[in-house]
Amino acid sequence: MMGYGARVGTAAGVHDPLFVRALYLAAESDVLLVECDLCLLAPPQADALRERLAARSGVAAERILVGCIHTHSGPDSGFGALLAQREPPEYVASLFDAVVEAGAAAVAGAAPARLGIGAATARIGRNRRRSDGPLDPEVLVLRVDRRDGSPLAVAWIHGCHPTVLGHDNLLYSADWPAAANDAIAARLPGALPIFLLGAHADVDPRTRGLLDLGVPGQSVGVDFATCEALGREVGEAVAAAALATSTREEAAIGGAAAREMIPVHRADEASRRDALEALELDPGREWGTRELYAAEHERTAHHPLEERRERRARVRRYLRDRTAARFAFGEQPAVLVQVLRVGDALLLGLPLEPTVDVGLDWKRRAPARHAALVSIANGWMRYLPHPSNFAEPGAHLKYEILQSTLVPDAAERLLARAEALARSLA
């Protein structure tokens, strides 16, 4: 399984089946949205899938979005093996074949349809960086009907980690989105529900508390009944919005993509020594990444909470900088920025986990009536805080900052490129 470092053991069964769901829309141009019930994919994996989908479907790769819902109760996608330059588990090939088959089937089965854009409100999440932190309760809802007006699909975008289930769970599950999709399907018979993950990096389900660097065991989850109740709460809201949304045959459809070169964080000797000093380790020898993660807990546990946080943050900052190029697949990666126009909505796909502030900033910039950010789109390169998040008091203690890959102004640069792409589509 994939998603929790604290998990012990392998999958013991299936609680709810996992899917690839695909939606193809075409007018003067076309787009293909493919969402996987997986935690994440590496950018090279997503690039390869988009090329395969383009070859099978005829849709240009720049207009194909391959995303992951980020369930932490799904199968390993081979990401770790790719980082270690090893062969992935054998079953990964069948996962990727399913992605291609779903996308190709969506294109092959296309028929005249109608599109409508609506919005719902959901409050199953809470900001985990600080108690008064921002939230975006909006859910963007795309309703697609057959020509006769009967429901065909409901695609919906919301930002909240699918982590109601914790590291103690050993059953495959799409987490709360599974129950949400079931609720939508029950209210709109014949419609395929498709969840796309919004800007969620600092939003956990409300079943969790604030994320504290100094407190262990925070990835323990709750039971399936609670998970399903949260999902139904969202699903009922989405279904109500979809039922209230009118559709029409005329809609603008299209997409554009570009790559933005952005440097990653880089470690230096000063940060290395600071990390080793925080753990009272010998700076004269080389310490492996695994050794430092293990020592972080062992050698700070006896300190008071506040000091424990500070010491661990010094270690995590060095480890962040030391590993950033590895997770980004280069010291100055070419980050894919993808903008898709779906009727009156502009969707921004980024291969990162953006904070709420990044998503809200996109909504302010996007030249459209509706807008949403799709996270973990076309790969995963860890966290993307807003530049303002780096400047907040105590930012150096926050998980999202310490798990970021790119330099602090990265979100601004990516949003600026996205805005330019959006205007070209207008």
Secondary structure, DSSP 4 states (H G I P E B T S, - for coil): -BS-TT--S---EESS---EEEEEEESSSEEEEEEESSS---HHHHHHHHHHHHHHH---GGGEEEEE---TTB---SHHHHHTT-PPPTTHHHHHHHHHHHHHHHHHT---EEEEEEEEE---EEESS-TT-----EEEEEEEEETTS-EEEEEEEE---S-SS-TT--EE---HHHHHHHHHHHHSTTPEEEEEE-S-TTEEETTS----TT-S-TT----HHHHHHHHHHHHHHHHHHHHT---BS---EEEEEEEEE-PBP---HHHHHHHHHHHT--TTS---HHHHHHHHHHTTTTS-HHHHHHHHHHHHHHHHHHHHHHHHTSSS-EEEEEEEEETTEEEEE-SSEE-HHHHHHHHHH-SSSEEEEESSBS---SEE--HHHHTSTTGGG-HHHHTB-B-TTHHHHHHHHHHHHHHHH-
